Amino acid sequence: MTAANLDSEMGLIGEMMVQYPYVTIDVEFAGVVHHPPYTGSRPTPDEIYAAVKSNVDEVPAVQIGITLSDAEGNLPTRSSSSPEQGIAWEVVFSDFDAGRDPHVVDSVEFLKNQGIDFDLARQIGVTSTAFGEKLLAILPPPSRRGELTWSAFGGAYDMGYLLKMFTGGQPLPETRQQFMQLVKSRLGGGRIFDSKYLVEHDRQDLRNAGLRHTADVLGVRQQEGVKMLAGHKSVVAAAIFATIRSQGVHLLHEGVIDGIL
C-alpha cells in the first residue's frame, strides 16, 4: 500500500473488520539504536519500556503489515482472487531517510536485502501519521471498537509505533502505565495480546524463540521464498495467534506486551 491506493485499501480494511475482527500488526524499522542500561540481570518492565520509548521516539517506521482474520484464523479474500488465497496489507512509509535519521547499518542492509527501496519509498510511500489518521477513521465507532482483538508477536515496538502513528508522531508517554492506558484508549477497549508472550508462558521450549521458529514448532505453514517484511510477518503472526487459540491456550495475559503490563 502506497500513497496512491491508501484511501481505497484503507476503506476495504474498514469494511472487512466487521467479518474479520482479529487484527494482527507487524512494524519494520531501522534497528534498535538505544540500549538503556539495566539495573539487574534481567530488565524490569519499566526498563523494557524505556528502551522501547527511546527508540520509537527517534527511529521512524519503515513499514507496517496488517492481517485481518476471523475467529478460526481465516483471512479475507478479494472477489477476484481464489477462495484459498487470503490477503493482507503492507504499508510503505515515506518517513525514513538514512542520511538524516538514527539507524543501525546492519538493519538497513537487511531491509534492503529483503527488497525495500528506501529512495522509492520516500517518493511513493505514505507518512506514518497520515496512515494513523486513516486507520483511526476506519475503525468501528467507539462503542464497537471493543469487538476487535489486536495482536502482535513480540509486540512492544509494534504497539509503540502504532500509538505514535495514532498521535501524529508525538513522543510516547513517559511511563509504561500511561502507555498502556493510551493504547487501550485509542483502540477503544479492544483486547490486546502478544502471541510471543502467550507462547513463552505456555511452552518452555519456545522461550526466546523467534517468529519463524515458533511458527515451525507450532506447525504454522509458511510460504517459501517470501521476503520477511511487515506484510508476510503479520500473516505468520496472525496464524500463530490463531493456532494458540485453537490449541486451547488460555488467554490470561490480555494487555501484556513483551512484559510491559
Summary of the structure (lengths in Angstrom):
residues: 261
radius of gyration: 17.4
end to end distance: 32.3
largest distance: 55.3
contacts: 844
relative contact order: 0.19
helix: 43%
strand: 13%
